[in-house]
Structures are given as structure tokens and as C-alpha cells.
Amino acid sequence: SYINISATNKGNYNQIDWATSSEKNADYYIVERSTDGVHFTSVGRVEATGNSNAINTYSFKDLINPITFGYYRILQVDE
């Protein structure tokens, strides 16, 4: 389960960070972006740890059209 998700503008990219407290059969995460909070577009993929009962941290740099205000969501895809 997720314990922290944040997005920070770093000038020429947005950095999305998140952490999970546990994972079961997680294959990868899809990072999606939206400017209106309704319509989301996939902007990247991050490989998951898989199976874990420990805290795992992840990070993704959105280099495509960095925006200072917007919405992100993380989707977990299982094996």
C-alpha cells in the first residue's frame, strides 16, 4: 500500500516520488499526468520490487512538458 506520494517541479522537469509499505505480486507502476484532474495520460513506467513487506521508495522524472501545476497518479500493475 502507498504511504507517500509527492510531485515537485524542478525547473525543467517534474519529479514524482512515492513509497509503498508492502507489495504483493507488483510488476511495475505506470505514472500518469493530467492538467485537469480528469483526463490522464501515461508518461512513464517504473519497475516494482515485486513482493515485499518493507518500505520501498520510487522516483520518476517527467521530462515531457513540465508543468508547475497539475495532477499525477500512480497505477500498480501486478504480475
C-alpha positions as CSV (number, residue, x, y, z in Angstrom):
1,S,0.0,0.0,0.0
2,Y,1.1,3.6,-0.7
3,I,2.4,5.6,2.3
4,N,3.6,8.8,0.4
5,I,3.1,10.4,-3.0
6,S,4.5,13.8,-4.0
7,A,5.3,15.7,-7.2
8,T,7.8,18.6,-7.2
9,N,8.6,21.0,-10.1
10,K,12.4,21.0,-10.5
11,G,12.5,23.7,-13.3
12,N,12.9,21.6,-16.5
13,Y,11.1,18.5,-15.2
14,N,8.6,17.4,-12.5
15,Q,9.8,14.7,-10.1
16,I,7.3,12.3,-8.8
17,D,8.2,10.3,-5.6
18,W,6.3,7.6,-3.8
19,A,6.7,4.9,-1.3
20,T,5.0,1.7,-0.5
21,S,4.8,-0.1,2.8
22,S,4.2,-3.5,1.2
23,E,3.8,-5.1,-2.2
24,K,2.4,-8.4,-3.4
25,N,3.0,-9.5,-7.0
26,A,3.7,-6.0,-8.1
27,D,5.3,-6.0,-11.6
28,Y,5.6,-2.2,-12.4
29,Y,4.0,1.2,-11.8
30,I,2.5,3.4,-14.5
31,V,2.9,7.2,-13.9
32,E,0.1,9.3,-15.4
33,R,-0.3,13.1,-15.7
34,S,-3.3,15.4,-16.1
35,T,-3.8,19.1,-16.3
36,D,-7.4,19.0,-15.4
37,G,-7.6,16.1,-12.9
38,V,-10.0,14.2,-15.1
39,H,-8.2,13.1,-18.3
40,F,-4.9,11.3,-17.6
41,T,-2.1,10.3,-20.0
42,S,0.7,7.8,-19.3
43,V,4.1,9.5,-19.1
44,G,6.2,6.6,-17.9
45,R,6.8,3.3,-16.2
46,V,8.8,2.2,-13.2
47,E,9.7,-1.4,-12.3
48,A,8.3,-2.6,-8.9
49,T,10.1,-4.5,-6.3
50,G,7.6,-7.3,-6.6
51,N,6.9,-8.9,-3.2
52,S,7.9,-7.1,-0.1
53,N,6.8,-6.3,3.5
54,A,9.4,-3.5,3.8
55,I,9.2,0.2,2.7
56,N,10.2,0.7,-0.9
57,T,10.8,4.2,-2.4
58,Y,10.4,5.1,-6.1
59,S,11.1,8.1,-8.2
60,F,10.2,9.3,-11.8
61,K,11.3,12.4,-13.7
62,D,8.6,13.7,-16.1
63,L,10.7,15.4,-18.8
64,I,7.7,15.7,-21.2
65,N,6.1,19.2,-21.0
66,P,7.0,20.0,-17.4
67,I,4.2,21.9,-15.7
68,T,4.2,23.8,-12.4
69,F,0.6,22.8,-11.6
70,G,-1.1,19.6,-12.5
71,Y,-2.1,16.1,-11.3
72,Y,-0.3,12.8,-11.1
73,R,-1.5,9.3,-10.3
74,I,0.4,6.1,-9.9
75,L,-1.2,2.8,-11.1
76,Q,0.2,-0.5,-9.9
77,V,0.3,-3.4,-12.4
78,D,0.5,-6.9,-11.0
79,E,2.2,-9.9,-12.5
